[in-house]
Amino acid sequence: MGKRSRPPALGVVSFFTVVFCLGAYFTFASVQGDYGLFRRIQVEAEAATLRAERDRLEAEVAALRNKTRRLSDDYLDLDLLDQQAREVLGLARGDEVVIR
C-alpha cells in the first residue's frame, strides 16, 4: 500500500542532541557564567558604589587640604586656630564663663 517511513538515522538524532546541548550550555554560560550578563550587572553596580565612595573621599581630602592650608605659616586663619584650640586643648578665653 504505502511506503513505510523509517525512523531517522542514529547519527542525525545524536548530532541534533549534541547541537542542542551545546546551545543550551552556551546560553546558560552567557547569562550566569563568570563573564555573563548577571556578573556584568553586579560589576557595574559595584563600580558605581566605588565611584561614589571615591567622590566622597575626594571631597574629604579637599576639606582637609583647605584646613591644612588655613593653619599653615603662610596663611593663618585665626578663627580656625581658635576653634581648634578650644576643641583639642579645651581652652577658653579669659573673658568667657565656662559652665560644666
C-alpha positions, -999 to +999 in steps of 0.1 A: +000+000+000+022+028+011+058+031+018+069+026+053+087+056+068+118+046+087+130+064+118+158+089+114+193+076+115+210+074+148+237+098+136+212+126+128+195+123+162+228+123+181+240+153+160+210+174+169+212+163+205+248+175+207+240+208+190+210+214+213+231+206+244+259+229+233+235+257+225+219+253+260+253+253+277+265+284+259+232+302+266+234+294+303+271+305+304+264+338+287+237+346+312+250+332+345+287+324+339+317+343+353+316+367+324+278+366+319+251+392+320+244+388+357+280+392+366+283+423+344+254+439+361+269+431+395+303+446+385+286+478+371+267+483+404+299+478+424+317+502+402+290+529+408+293+523+445+331+527+444+328+559+423+305+574+449+329+565+477+358+579+456+339+612+452+332+613+489+368+607+498+380+634+473+357+659+490+370+649+524+406+653+512+398+687+497+383+698+530+414+686+549+437+703+525+418+735+530+421+732+567+458+725+565+464+755+543+444+777+566+466+766+596+499+769+577+526+795+583+518+813+550+481+818+557+469+816+593+431+817+599+427+830+635+391+818+638+401+783+628+431+783+652+408+795+680+383+768+672+409+740+671+425+752+704+390+751+720+382+716+707+416+699+710+431+715+740+399+725+759+410+762+762+388+791+768+394+829+767+398+848+799+365+868+794+344+837+789+324+818+816+326+780+814+297+760+827+301+723+832 
